[in-house]
Amino acid sequence: MEAGIVGLPNVGKSTLFNVLTSSQSAESANYPFCTIEPNEGIVSVPDARLNKITEFIVPQKVIPAALKLVDIAGIVKGASQGEGLGNKFLSHIREVDAVLQVVRCFADDDVIHVSGKVDPLADIEVIETELMLADMETLDNALPKVQRTARSGDKEAKARCAAIEKCQAHLAEDKPLRSLSLNEAEVKLITGYGLLTAKPMLYVANVDEEDLNGESESAVQVRQYAEKVGAGLVCVCAKLECEIAELDEEDREEMLESVGLTEPALSVLAREAYKTLGLQSYFTAGEKEVRAWPVRVGATAPQAAGVIHTDFEKGFIRVEVYSLDDLIEFKTEKDIRSAGKLRVEGKNYVMSDGDICHFLFNN
């Protein structure tokens, strides 16, 4: 599972990517298209529950869940027709599972805005329009071939035609496909097209140092828009996050306190990106390691076991499960078991966020 960071040129997305992934690349020049090929990095997802577990089960190491981020070059108006570096970038977005759109909400005469002024809603419209135009082209190209197959009486092709036409009608109303209600069968029929506006979206407002809570007019506009379209929003000051990241732990805590933050905003961003991808965490805990594992919301126990190793899913027998609340109350796994709180679940068990698990499987 991976998320792509997109936005107009010079909105701060590469800066955010570099801090999130602790990239040590040379400072990019201040002009559009300084990112050409997408950069990739792994981001740890901060989770206070890990620290709580280690109060009772002391491991040799602690491993948080992680997600993959892709820094995709700036999109400009006309990208779907090849403007800027065009379709090359749109193809990179097709390959990710969710989109993090960085929107500029700060003023800085030293950082050129590609359209000459800071206007977050106009920026969002440019990106959304280009993604919708690209989707319309994809569907327009796909439909004739599917129609030819449907005329032969192929039932699946007929259903795919109907799904494509439903998507086309929605896009024609200037609405992204993530706002279209599709049933499971319809989703399966169009998944192979890599439709850009069907991907979940998280908006990232890059704000001024004096507006960390996102109370400026620009940030409020983005917040209201995100609420209207049912998307998430995180406010981040990329400039400040760069400064925080360069400090040692003691100085970092002092700086966070001085600006009224309890943790770096990038920690919030990592968790929100994780949720936008439709992921939750379960834990394994022992003397060697306490670890958070990413799993899709709605995954079954065998699927969760398969995240650790495919053999675990193939040979799944059962899973022993308890909660962090159980651990806090009873202190040890032995006492959890003695109290009858250790649940034994089978192949149909649907994982809950925060489950602490022991999987049993056949080799």
C-alpha positions as CSV (number, residue, x, y, z in Angstrom):
1,M,0.0,0.0,0.0
2,E,1.4,3.4,-0.9
3,A,0.2,7.0,-1.1
4,G,1.3,9.6,-3.6
5,I,2.0,13.2,-2.7
6,V,0.7,15.6,-5.4
7,G,0.2,19.3,-5.9
8,L,1.0,22.2,-8.1
9,P,4.7,23.1,-8.3
10,N,6.2,25.0,-5.4
11,V,3.5,24.1,-2.8
12,G,6.0,22.4,-0.5
13,K,5.2,18.7,-1.3
14,S,8.8,17.7,-1.9
15,T,9.9,19.4,1.3
16,L,7.2,17.5,3.3
17,F,8.2,14.3,1.6
18,N,11.9,14.8,2.5
19,V,11.1,15.5,6.1
20,L,8.6,12.6,6.4
21,T,11.1,10.1,4.9
22,S,14.2,11.8,6.4
23,S,15.6,12.2,2.9
24,Q,19.0,13.9,2.8
25,S,18.9,15.0,-0.8
26,A,20.4,18.4,-1.8
27,E,18.1,21.4,-1.6
28,S,15.9,21.6,-4.8
29,A,16.0,24.7,-6.9
30,N,13.0,27.0,-6.6
31,Y,11.3,26.4,-10.0
32,P,8.6,24.1,-11.3
33,F,9.4,20.5,-12.2
34,C,12.4,20.1,-10.0
35,T,11.0,16.7,-9.2
36,I,10.8,14.6,-12.4
37,E,11.0,10.9,-11.5
38,P,8.9,10.1,-8.4
39,N,10.9,9.6,-5.3
40,E,9.9,6.9,-2.9
41,G,10.3,6.6,0.8
42,I,9.1,4.6,3.9
43,V,7.4,6.5,6.7
44,S,6.9,5.1,10.2
45,V,3.5,5.6,11.7
46,P,3.7,6.9,15.3
47,D,1.5,4.9,17.6
48,A,1.4,5.5,21.4
49,R,-0.1,2.1,22.0
50,L,3.3,0.5,21.2
51,N,4.9,2.4,24.1
52,K,2.1,1.3,26.4
53,I,2.5,-2.4,25.4
54,T,6.3,-2.2,26.3
55,E,5.4,-1.1,29.8
56,F,4.2,-4.7,30.4
57,I,6.1,-6.7,27.8
58,V,9.7,-5.5,27.5
59,P,11.2,-6.3,24.1
60,Q,14.6,-6.1,22.5
61,K,13.2,-3.8,19.9
62,V,10.0,-1.9,18.9
63,I,8.9,-1.7,15.3
64,P,6.1,0.7,14.3
65,A,3.9,0.2,11.2
66,A,5.1,1.8,8.1
67,L,3.7,3.1,4.8
68,K,5.2,3.9,1.5
69,L,5.1,7.4,0.1
70,V,5.8,8.5,-3.5
71,D,6.7,12.2,-4.2
72,I,5.1,12.9,-7.6
73,A,6.2,15.9,-9.6
74,G,4.1,19.1,-9.7
75,I,1.0,19.0,-11.9
76,V,0.0,22.0,-13.9
77,K,-3.1,23.1,-15.8
78,G,-3.3,21.1,-19.1
79,A,-1.4,18.1,-17.7
80,S,-4.0,15.7,-19.1
81,Q,-3.2,17.1,-22.5
82,G,0.5,16.8,-22.0
83,E,1.3,20.3,-20.5
84,G,4.3,20.5,-18.2
85,L,5.5,17.0,-18.0
86,G,1.9,15.8,-18.4
87,N,0.8,12.3,-18.7
88,K,4.1,10.9,-17.3
89,F,3.1,12.3,-13.9
90,L,-0.5,11.1,-14.2
91,S,0.7,7.6,-14.8
92,H,2.7,7.8,-11.6
93,I,-0.5,8.6,-9.7
94,R,-2.2,5.6,-11.2
95,E,0.2,3.3,-9.4
96,V,-0.6,4.6,-5.8
97,D,-3.5,3.6,-3.6
98,A,-4.3,7.0,-2.2
99,V,-3.5,10.6,-2.9
100,L,-2.2,13.3,-0.5
101,Q,-2.8,16.7,-2.1
102,V,-0.6,19.4,-0.7
103,V,-2.2,22.8,-1.0
104,R,-0.3,26.0,-0.5
105,C,-1.8,28.2,2.3
106,F,1.3,30.4,3.0
107,A,2.6,33.6,1.5
108,D,6.2,34.0,0.6
109,D,7.6,36.3,-2.1
110,D,10.7,34.2,-2.4
111,V,8.8,31.1,-3.4
112,I,7.2,31.5,-6.8
113,H,3.6,30.4,-7.2
114,V,3.0,28.8,-10.6
115,S,-0.1,30.9,-11.2
116,G,1.2,34.1,-9.6
117,K,-0.9,34.2,-6.5
118,V,-1.9,32.0,-3.5
119,D,-5.4,30.7,-4.1
120,P,-5.9,27.3,-2.5
121,L,-9.3,26.5,-4.0
122,A,-8.1,27.4,-7.5
123,D,-5.1,25.1,-6.9
124,I,-7.4,22.3,-5.8
125,E,-9.6,22.8,-8.8
126,V,-6.7,22.6,-11.2
127,I,-5.6,19.3,-9.8
128,E,-9.1,17.8,-9.6
129,T,-9.9,18.9,-13.1
130,E,-6.7,17.4,-14.6
131,L,-7.4,14.1,-12.8
132,M,-11.0,14.0,-14.0
133,L,-10.0,14.8,-17.6
134,A,-7.5,12.0,-17.4
135,D,-10.2,9.6,-16.1
136,M,-12.6,10.7,-18.8
137,E,-10.0,9.9,-21.5
138,T,-9.3,6.5,-20.0
139,L,-12.9,5.6,-19.9
140,D,-13.6,7.0,-23.4
141,N,-10.8,4.9,-24.8
142,A,-11.9,1.7,-22.9
143,L,-15.6,1.8,-23.7
144,P,-15.6,0.9,-27.5
145,K,-13.6,-2.3,-26.9
146,V,-15.9,-3.3,-24.0
147,Q,-19.0,-2.5,-26.1
148,R,-17.8,-4.8,-29.0
149,T,-17.3,-7.6,-26.5
150,A,-20.8,-6.9,-25.0
151,R,-22.5,-7.2,-28.4
152,S,-21.3,-10.8,-28.5
153,G,-23.5,-11.5,-25.5
154,D,-20.7,-11.5,-22.9
155,K,-22.5,-10.8,-19.5
156,E,-19.4,-9.5,-17.8
157,A,-18.7,-7.1,-20.6
158,K,-22.3,-5.8,-20.5
159,A,-21.9,-5.2,-16.8
160,R,-18.6,-3.4,-17.4
161,C,-20.2,-1.2,-20.0
162,A,-22.8,-0.2,-17.5
163,A,-20.2,0.6,-14.8
164,I,-18.1,2.6,-17.3
165,E,-21.1,4.6,-18.4
166,K,-22.1,5.3,-14.8
167,C,-18.7,6.6,-14.1
168,Q,-18.7,8.8,-17.3
169,A,-22.0,10.3,-16.3
170,H,-20.7,11.2,-12.9
171,L,-17.5,12.8,-14.3
172,A,-19.6,14.7,-16.8
173,E,-21.1,16.5,-13.8
174,D,-17.6,17.6,-12.7
175,K,-17.6,15.1,-9.8
176,P,-14.7,12.9,-8.9
177,L,-15.3,9.2,-8.8
178,R,-14.5,8.9,-5.1
179,S,-17.9,10.6,-4.6
180,L,-19.8,8.0,-6.7
181,S,-21.6,5.2,-4.9
182,L,-20.6,1.9,-6.6
183,N,-21.3,-1.6,-5.4
184,E,-18.6,-4.2,-4.8
185,A,-19.2,-5.8,-8.3
186,E,-19.0,-2.4,-10.1
187,V,-15.8,-1.5,-8.2
188,K,-14.2,-4.8,-9.3
189,L,-15.2,-4.2,-12.9
190,I,-13.4,-0.8,-13.2
191,T,-10.5,-1.4,-10.8
192,G,-8.1,-2.4,-13.7
193,Y,-8.4,1.1,-15.3
194,G,-6.5,2.8,-12.4
195,L,-8.9,5.7,-12.3
196,L,-7.3,8.6,-10.6
197,T,-10.4,10.3,-9.0
198,A,-11.6,7.0,-7.5
199,K,-8.6,7.0,-5.1
200,P,-9.2,8.3,-1.6
201,M,-7.9,11.8,-1.0
202,L,-6.2,13.5,2.0
203,Y,-5.7,17.3,1.8
204,V,-2.5,18.7,3.4
205,A,-2.7,22.5,4.0
206,N,0.9,23.8,4.0
207,V,0.4,26.8,6.4
208,D,2.5,29.7,7.7
209,E,4.5,29.4,11.0
210,E,2.0,31.8,12.6
211,D,-1.0,29.7,11.5
212,L,-0.2,26.2,12.8
213,N,-3.9,25.5,13.7
214,G,-5.0,26.5,10.2
215,E,-7.2,29.5,11.1
216,S,-6.2,31.7,8.2
217,E,-8.7,32.4,5.4
218,S,-6.8,30.1,3.0
219,A,-6.6,27.2,5.4
220,V,-10.3,27.6,6.4
221,Q,-11.2,27.4,2.7
222,V,-9.4,24.1,2.3
223,R,-10.9,22.7,5.5
224,Q,-14.4,23.6,4.4
225,Y,-13.8,22.1,1.0
226,A,-12.4,18.9,2.5
227,E,-15.5,18.6,4.7
228,K,-17.8,19.2,1.7
229,V,-16.2,16.4,-0.3
230,G,-15.8,14.0,2.6
231,A,-12.0,14.1,2.6
232,G,-9.5,14.4,5.5
233,L,-7.4,17.5,6.2
234,V,-4.1,18.0,8.0
235,C,-2.5,21.4,8.6
236,V,1.3,21.3,8.4
237,C,4.0,24.0,8.3
238,A,6.7,22.4,6.1
239,K,9.2,25.1,7.0
240,L,8.8,24.6,10.7
241,E,8.7,20.8,10.4
242,C,12.1,21.0,8.7
243,E,13.5,22.9,11.6
244,I,12.0,20.5,14.2
245,A,13.4,17.5,12.4
246,E,17.0,18.8,12.6
247,L,16.9,19.1,16.4
248,D,17.9,16.5,19.0
249,E,15.1,15.1,21.1
250,E,15.4,17.5,24.0
251,D,15.5,20.6,21.8
252,R,12.7,19.2,19.7
253,E,10.4,18.9,22.7
254,E,11.3,22.4,23.8
255,M,10.5,23.8,20.4
256,L,7.2,22.0,20.1
257,E,6.2,23.3,23.5
258,S,7.1,26.8,22.5
259,V,4.8,26.7,19.4
260,G,2.0,24.9,21.2
261,L,2.3,21.5,19.6
262,T,2.4,18.2,21.5
263,E,4.0,16.3,18.6
264,P,5.3,17.2,15.1
265,A,2.4,17.8,12.7
266,L,4.1,15.2,10.4
267,S,3.2,12.5,13.0
268,V,-0.4,13.5,12.6
269,L,0.0,13.4,8.8
270,A,1.5,9.9,8.8
271,R,-1.4,8.6,10.9
272,E,-4.0,10.3,8.7
273,A,-2.3,9.0,5.5
274,Y,-2.5,5.5,7.1
275,K,-6.2,5.9,7.7
276,T,-6.8,7.3,4.2
277,L,-5.2,4.2,2.8
278,G,-7.9,2.2,4.7
279,L,-5.3,0.7,7.1
280,Q,-5.4,-0.2,10.8
281,S,-2.8,-1.8,13.0
282,Y,-2.7,-5.0,15.0
283,F,0.2,-5.9,17.3
284,T,2.5,-8.9,18.0
285,A,4.3,-8.7,21.3
286,G,7.1,-10.8,22.8
287,E,10.6,-10.6,24.2
288,K,12.3,-10.2,20.8
289,E,10.0,-7.4,19.5
290,V,6.8,-5.5,20.0
291,R,5.6,-4.7,16.5
292,A,2.7,-2.9,14.8
293,W,1.5,-4.5,11.5
294,P,-0.6,-2.7,8.9
295,V,-3.7,-4.5,7.7
296,R,-6.7,-3.4,5.7
297,V,-9.9,-2.5,7.6
298,G,-12.2,-5.5,7.3
299,A,-9.3,-8.0,6.9
300,T,-9.8,-11.5,8.3
301,A,-7.4,-13.2,10.7
302,P,-5.7,-15.3,7.9
303,Q,-5.2,-12.2,5.8
304,A,-3.7,-10.5,8.8
305,A,-1.4,-13.4,9.4
306,G,-0.3,-13.2,5.7
307,V,1.0,-9.7,6.3
308,I,3.7,-11.3,8.5
309,H,4.4,-14.1,6.0
310,T,2.4,-15.7,3.2
311,D,3.0,-19.1,4.8
312,F,1.1,-17.9,7.9
313,E,-2.0,-17.3,5.8
314,K,-1.8,-20.6,3.9
315,G,-1.3,-22.6,7.0
316,F,-3.5,-20.6,9.4
317,I,-5.2,-22.6,12.2
318,R,-6.4,-20.0,14.7
319,V,-5.4,-16.8,16.4
320,E,-5.2,-15.9,20.1
321,V,-6.3,-12.4,20.7
322,Y,-6.4,-9.9,23.5
323,S,-6.7,-6.1,23.8
324,L,-4.4,-3.4,25.2
325,D,-7.1,-2.8,27.9
326,D,-6.8,-6.4,28.9
327,L,-3.0,-6.1,29.2
328,I,-3.3,-2.9,31.3
329,E,-5.8,-4.6,33.6
330,F,-4.1,-8.0,34.0
331,K,-0.4,-6.9,33.5
332,T,0.8,-10.2,31.9
333,E,-0.4,-12.5,29.1
334,K,-0.4,-15.4,31.6
335,D,-2.9,-13.5,33.8
336,I,-5.0,-12.6,30.8
337,R,-5.2,-16.2,29.9
338,S,-6.0,-17.2,33.5
339,A,-8.8,-14.7,33.6
340,G,-10.4,-16.2,30.5
341,K,-9.8,-13.0,28.5
342,L,-7.6,-14.5,25.8
343,R,-9.9,-15.1,22.9
344,V,-9.4,-17.9,20.4
345,E,-10.6,-16.9,16.9
346,G,-10.9,-18.8,13.6
347,K,-10.6,-18.1,9.9
348,N,-13.7,-15.9,9.8
349,Y,-12.6,-13.5,12.5
350,V,-12.5,-9.9,11.3
351,M,-9.5,-8.0,12.8
352,S,-10.1,-5.1,15.1
353,D,-7.8,-2.1,15.3
354,G,-5.4,-2.7,18.2
355,D,-5.7,-6.5,18.5
356,I,-2.7,-8.1,20.1
357,C,-2.2,-11.5,18.5
358,H,-0.5,-14.8,18.5
359,F,-1.1,-16.8,15.3
360,L,-1.0,-20.6,15.1
361,F,-0.3,-22.2,11.8
362,N,0.8,-25.3,10.1
363,N,4.3,-25.3,8.4
